[in-house]
Amino acid sequence: MKKIISILTVFVLSLGVLTGCSSSKGSSDSKKIGLIVSTLSNPFFVDLKEGAESKAKELGYELIVLDSQDDPAKEVSNMEDLTTKGVSLILLNPVDSDAATASVTIANGSSIPVVTLDRNANGGNVVSHIASDNVAGGKMAGEFLVEQLNGEGNIVELEGIAGSSAARDRGQGFSDGIKNSNLNVVSKQTADFDRTKGLSVMENILQGNKDIKAVFAQNDEMALGAQKALEAANMKDVLIVGFDATDDAVEAVKQGKMAATVAQQPDLIGSLGIETADKVIKGESVEAFIPVELKLITK
């Protein structure tokens, strides 16, 4: 009998040790959040990351940040990596909304909740989406150009990464903003949210379209690239409207090199991402869509 009791005692003590270890691990995991950023070569997403880092530090979370380098395959690899690091939630800023389905599905398979930032995912189970109202921002840009040009003139639109929700929504909003005017979009081409591509695409457009009054670029990087191309072509009177209000773009607006930029608050998007993650981890309910306010910055 004493032998049986001894064995049971050892078993219970061992179970207690194992349970204690498990509990400790769970506590550690609950303070880890993953953040996958589409690219850190864009100042907008650097600001988003920094906003998330600041709030994570404030709330006592360890934040693991991975850069997808604008590559959907790299994004999938990053997601697979995070599922092995004991994170309790993953914040995802997708490269491409359609391709992001694969990434979200990986997290779903590991029972890790996902919150998307700035761009949504067109598939998989996402707890919440935090972003500016890109449709409203695009419309704001369109209405501004209608007013500045008295509703008439040829204009150019530079589009972001094909398939991304930001490009689709900003484009839709811009179309809504100019639809009741006589503004004529003579060229609409993709420049992948990239400054260098914005420059080269704008140079190509100018070869066949000299009579343009304005350019709407779906982000500031493309707008700044287009500005360089227009400056080189001695077309400084063309109005340029960007989107994101990065430091370089705001400075260009102040100097009169750009007419306006739609101001997002990327640091706030990142910060709200962490606050939302904290609520989800604690079992609190969150909204399916959390909008972040926009405004138009002009000189």
C-alpha positions, 0 to 999 in steps of 0.5 A: 500500500505504501508503495502505491501511495508513493507512486501516486505521490510521484505522479501527482508531483510530476503532473504539477511540475508539468502543469506549472511548466505549461502554465508558464509557457502559456503566460509567456506566449500571451505576451508575444505578437507577430507583425508581418509588414508588406515592405519596410522600404516604404516610409509609410510601413516603417511608421506603421511598424514603429507605431506598433512597436511603441504600443507593444512596449507600452502594453508589455508585449514582445513584438516580432516583426518580419518584412515580406519585401513586397513578395507574396511568397515571402509573406507565406514563409514569414507566416509559417515562421511565426506559427513556430514562435509561440505568438498569440496573435498575428498582425498582417499587412498583406502584399496582395489581398488575394494572395494573402488568403494563403497566409491567413489560412496558415495561421487559421490552421495553427489556431492563431488569430489574425488582424489585418492592417491597411490592406485586407485579405480576400480569404481566410478567417480574419478577426478584425481589419484596421485601415483608413477608409481608402474609398473615402480618401480616393474620393477626397482626392478626386473632388479636390482635383475637380475643384482645382481644375474647374471640372475639366482637363486631361489627367493621369492615374498611377495605380498601386500593386494590382490586387491589393485592396488599397489600390482597388479602393483608392481607385474606386473612390477616385473614380467616384470623386470625378464621375460628375465632371469632365475630367478625362483620365487619359492614362491609368497605369500601375507603378506598384506603390514604388517611387522609381517605378512612378518615375519611369511610368510617368516618363513613358506616359508623357511620351504620348500625353503632353497635354495633362493637367493633373496626376493622381497617384495612389500613394506618395512614393509614386507621386514623388516619382511622377513629380521628378518626371514632370519636373524633368519635362519642364511641366511644373504646373501639373497638379500632383495629388498623392496618398499617405502624407509621408514626410517627403510628400508633406514637404513637397506640398509645402514647397509647391511641388505637389498640390496635396496628399491624403493623410493617413495615420500609419503609426495609429494603424500600427498602434490600434493593431496592438490595442486590438490584439491585446483585446483579442488575446484577453477574450474581449470582442472587437469590431470587424472593421476599425476605421482610421480617420483621413484628411487632405493636406494642402499648402 
